[in-house]
Structures are given as structure tokens and as C-alpha cells.
Amino acid sequence: MHQALSIHNLIAGYGQRVLLRNLCFTVSGPAFVAIIGHNGCGKTTLFRALTGQIPYQGQVQVLGRELRAQRRPAASGLLAHLPQRASVEFSIPVRELVVMGRFRHHRFLGGYTAQDYALADAALVQVGAAHLAQQDFMLLSGGEQQLVWLAQLSLQDAQLYLLDEPTQQLDVYYRRRVFALLESWVQAHNKTILCITHDLENLAELPGYLLNLSRPVPALLPLSAATVQTERAFLESEESLHVVKWGDDVMRQGSTCAN
Ligand SMILES: Nc1ncnc2c1ncn2[C@@H]1O[C@H](COP(=O)(O)OP(=O)(O)OP(=O)(O)O)[C@@H](O)[C@H]1O
């Protein structure tokens, strides 16, 4: 049985600025992993590396397949990515945007079937956005757009989901609802989710793991109220800011993986 995700000695950054230094962690089975850390510590940079937008050193395997060797990981259903600021520059009904999540099952755009649309409608119900189905996506609020993207993403049926602050613009009700939805993707559909978030208060009750990229040597910790409390206290401390401030050459020496 392959590991859901294995990251070994990943090094990434921008030119001289190394933000991820020998990052190592393994997610053995389907799981929710919250990625936290200060602004600018390298969370989005990790996703840029995993999606091939910036080069990296090290090995990344998804279900035993070396990610670097995959030509189009999204098209093959290995990976789906929700960036921090996803935008659409043209008018499109919400339902039409959501059904595009089924693109892997179609050779040409526009060939969606009644079954595809039924799945799109069900996905909108799941995220609590059924009432938006006929509206123009461009005219929705930021939070409403986030819900619609999540509905589209769920139709992609990928093995590994990379979500960059998916609850950022949501109100308290929808934040909780979205985290419950992500939990169901893991439990009911065996997905693995890496979720960048600053929304610590919603994490304590979730099953899964926490990865604090502001730590000098980030490691996966089982999620619990105590873990969230400890990591929050660390992020609020002056000590943790120094890790970032002097990160490039003093505090954040990094270490190589144990094996
Ligand atoms: N193309 C780039 N060239 C140089 N530096 C960059 C580039 N893109 C991002 N950075 C810098 O890398 C650092 C990490 O950025 P990143 O977006 O990974 O942060 P983050 O942890 O996701 O932060 P936030 O919580 O604010 O979203 C930032 O200081 C940013 O200014």
C-alpha cells in the first residue's frame, strides 16, 4: 500500500531566499493536514512547488508516484489545487463553472451530460450554495465565490487536494461548514487534503494533522485542542517571529530527513 503523500528533503524558494529547507513529512493514508504559519513563512510557496510553478529539490510522491514525473497531475486526477486568489474574468452562470470540475471525464468543453449537471447541483447543495446556481459567478461576493470553487473542486475527484486558505472570506457559519465538508472528503471519499489556513479556532475538533511551517523544523502533529493551543502560543511568541526574521541564514538551519 502506497503512502498518500511523502515529501522528502524538499527545498524551495526564490533565488537566494530559501523558504522551505529540507522539509520532510509523510501522510500514510487519507487525511486532513492543516498547514499553518506566519505570513510569508512559505505556505503558498510549498503549493507552488507541488504544482510545478516553481522548481524544487527533493522528492514528492503522491500514492507512490513521483510528482515531478507526472506530466499533467491535474488531468490525471492526482492533484487538484485551489489557489488563494482564484478569479474568472468573464460572465458565467455558477452551475456552468461548477460542472467544469468534471473536465477529466470529457474530451471537449460543452459536452456535459445531465448526469454531470446532477453532480454539479449536488456539489452546490453540499457546500450550501444551491441558491447561487443560476447566478453570474462574477457578481458573487468573495465568500460566495469560495463556496462555488469548493463545489467545483469536489467534482474533480482528485487524490490530493491543495487548498490555499479556502475559508478566508467566509463567515463563521460557512467556515465551520467547509471544515466539516473537508472532513467528509477524507472520511467518505478517502481524499488527502493539505489546507493552508489561519483559522486555528476551527481546527481543534477536526481529526487530522497540523504542520507549522514557522517552526525551525516543521513536523506533522496530530490535531487536538492541545496541539492547536501549543502552536498558537508559539506563533504568538517573539521567539517564533525571530525564526522568520532571521530565517534565511541564522535560525532556520533545517535538517535532513531521518531516512
Ligand atoms: N516570485 C517571488 N519572488 C521572490 N519572493 C517571493 C515571490 N513570491 C513570494 N515571495 C516571497 O516569499 C515569501 C513567502 O511567500 P508565501 O506566499 O509562500 O507566504 P505564505 O506563508 O503563504 O504567507 P501568507 O500567510 O501571507 O499567505 C514572502 O515573503 C514573499 O514575499
The ligand as an ORCA input file, in Angstrom:
! r2SCAN-3c Opt
* xyz 0 1
  N       8.108     35.370     -7.021
  C       8.670     35.681     -5.868
  N       9.943     36.171     -5.818
  C      10.520     36.491     -4.646
  N       9.939     36.344     -3.440
  C       8.683     35.884     -3.434
  C       7.994     35.534     -4.634
  N       6.766     35.088     -4.302
  C       6.702     35.165     -2.959
  N       7.833     35.625     -2.440
  C       8.131     35.842     -1.016
  O       8.218     34.586     -0.369
  C       7.706     34.688      0.953
  C       6.761     33.558      1.203
  O       5.603     33.749      0.418
  P       4.351     32.768      0.549
  O       3.327     33.279     -0.408
  O       4.807     31.368      0.430
  O       3.906     33.044      2.056
  P       2.725     32.405      2.916
  O       3.316     31.624      4.021
  O       1.755     31.702      2.017
  O       2.064     33.732      3.527
  P       0.535     34.216      3.794
  O       0.093     33.595      5.074
  O       0.708     35.716      3.935
  O      -0.286     33.841      2.587
  C       7.096     36.077      1.085
  O       7.966     36.869      1.865
  C       7.014     36.577     -0.324
  O       7.229     37.958     -0.392
*
